[in-house]
Amino acid sequence: MLRNGGFPDIPAQASVSEIAYVLLKGGEPAGKYEPLVFKSATPDGLADHALERLRGLAMRFDDETVPYRSLVHPMWRTHYGDYDHLARVKEWSRSGGEIDDVGGGE
């Protein structure tokens, strides 16, 4: 957003000075600021790379033939995530890939 003029008071192509994680939580301390240090890349280069990857991913999923998979590599998963129940992952994985005709229109 910064490098593409997403902020009205900052000119487009402004430089990214730093990339950091910010952990926000209750308690003491309330948050933790953790800057990332890169050996051979600049924050600008990494920001541009991340944007290109995001654009590629968005274009991929803009194709209606590309499925939205809840488990990209299910054979490597040893536990279920917090939201897998919404995708009915356990139910579908038990079917062995078979599709049931539930209430099909005859």
N, C-alpha and C positions, 0 to 999 in steps of 0.2 A: 504494500500500500504506500509506504513512504517513497519508494523509488519511482512510483508511477503517478505521483501527484494526488494521492488519496487524502491528503490533509491540506486544507485551503491556505494555511499560513506557512507551509513549507514547499519550496519549489520542487517540481518534478526532477527526478534524477539526483536528489539529495543523497548524501552518503550515509550509509549505515555505520555508525561508529562502534557498535558493540551488539553482540547477541548474548542473551542471558536467560536463564530459567529463574522464575520467581515463584517460590512455593508460598502459598497463602493458606493459613490455617489458624485456628484459635489457639489459645494458650500462650506460653512464653517460650521462645519469641513468637510473635504473631505471624511472622513471615521470614523467609530466607531468600536472599539475593545471591545467585550463583552465576557469575559470568563464565562464558565458554571461551576457552583459549584454543586457537587453531594453529597448527604448525605450519601449514603450507597454503592456507587459503585466507581470503579477506572476508570480513562480514558482508561487504557489497557483493562479492562473487558468490558467496553462499546464499544470500538473499535472492539473487537473480536465479541461481540454480534451483532453489526451492520453488520459486514462482513457475519456472519452466516445467518442473515435475508436476506441480499442481495443475497447470494448464493441460498437460498431457493426460493426466488422470481424468480431468473433467471431460476432455474430448473423447476419451475411451468410453466413459459411461454415458456420453451423449448418444452413443450408438445403441439403438434399442435391441440389438442382438446380443449385447454383452450382459451377462447375468450379474446381479448384485448378490454375491455369495456372502453368507454370514460367517463361514469358516473357509478361508482361502486354502489352507493346507491342513485339513482335518486329521490327516495321519500323524501330524506332529503335535497335536493337541493332547495333553494329558488331563486337562481339567476344563470346565466350562467357565465362560466369563459371566460377569454380572448381568448382562443383558441378553444372553443367549436364549433365555426362556421366551423372549419376545419373538424370536425367529423359530421357535419350536424345534430347536436343534436336536434335543434328545429324541423327540418323537420321530423326526425325519431320519436320524441316523439309525434308528432301530429298523426302519423299513428296508434297509439294504439297497436303497436307490430305486425301489419299486414305486410306481405311482398308483395310488388307489383311486378308483372312480367313486368318489363320495357324492352321492346325490346327482349323478350324471344325468344329463338331459337325453332321455330316450325318445 
